[in-house]
Amino acid sequence: MSFGNICLALLVFSVIIIFHEFGHFIVAKYNKIGVIEFSLGMGPRLISWGKTENGYKVFFFKSSAYFDEHPLEGNHTLYSWKLLPFGGSCMMVGEDGESDEENSFGSKSVWTRISVVAAGPIFNFILAYLMAMIIVAGVGYDSTVINVIPGSAAEAAGMEDGDQITSIGGSHTFLYREVSLYSTLHQGQTAEVTYKRDGESYKVTLTPLQSENGAYLYGFSKSVYRDKGNVFQVFGYSGAEVRYWMKATVESLSMLVRGQVGLNEMSGPVGIVDAIGETYQESRPDGWFYVAMNLLMMAILLSVNLGVMNLLPIPALDGGRLVFLIIEAIRGKALSTEKESMVHFLGFVFLMGLMVLILFNDVYKIFLR
């Protein structure tokens, strides 16, 4: 794992995390909630800057105690870059405790607080959509127009080259990867397939046949690698890209919960750095344009993953905070601040332990290669 690959991965991580935290930040500012600190990374501060009575100033290696003794002017935010290149934060006034200040997080309505907490994951999906637009405009999209494999279940059912699959297993399809994902996750299962031919819709039921390598196949493949669309299709298929990665992430989490995949199939920061490095090295022979396209695709995956993971109802994550806020909205009264803080602390401890375990597993897999 080269130094260049690590720097490239950190750049990708940083953009995704900053955009996530910017979602919290901009919605908090819009609702006049004071933001104490906006930071990239975790641990000790390396560089910080903010407005003092003498104008904007840059600080090096300053602790929280220093800023307690030398607070910034008014309600201005401290911007920081921290040592550990994982995570980030948007620390708001009164976010983790009671505060009587007018600009505190807790002083705002429950729906305002829900919007602030939800903004982080939503901004991850927005970022993924913007990156998807670049990819779809640049290299197109993988349409569901197919070629039919001779001797397959699809051919036996009357499907032909040039047919366009519009749904499989009751789920509408926009991209061929959605067809492939369904086939992978439902090995050996009969599926109802709807397709179009010459403007007419047809419906067939396919029972996959087992291939020589043991996989069950319905019997179709992509007719072309990528299709280029018009401006309106760029907007539409960019949304389909984000939808696909959201679906793939949720399906992967479901398989993890059901025990169909284990920790060995999961990747943490080290594994992702390694994957980004491999993507870069494999794309280099094709030129910088395809390097950029493949890295953008990787960034979409990571941004959607971060958005989905943060919406899970796990304490210390945005989803865990949303659970408490939704309960408050239903009850009309907040739960005990002390109890909520304890639950989030335990959730944080659990997540840190899981991160260490996945980190160890990443390193172990790299050294085994």
Secondary structure, 3 states (H helix, E strand, C coil): CCHHHHHHHHHHHHHHHHHHHHHHHHHHHHCCCCEEEEEEEEEEEEEEEEEECCEEEEEECCCHHHHHHCCCCCCCCEEEEEEEEEEEEEEECCCCCCCCCCCCHHHCCHHHHHHHHHHHHHHHHHHHHHHHHHHHHHHCECCCEEEECCCCHHHHCCCCCCCEEEEECCEECCCHHHHHHHHHHCCCCCEEEEEEECCEEEEEEECCEECCCCCEECCEEECCCCECCCHHHHHHHHHHHHHHHHHHHHHHHHHHHCCCCCHHHCCCHHHHHHHHHHHHHHHHHHCHHHHHHHHHHHHHHHHHHHHHHHHCCCCCCHHHHHHHHHHHHHHCCCCCHHHHHHHHHHHHHHHHHHHHHHHHHHHHHHHHC
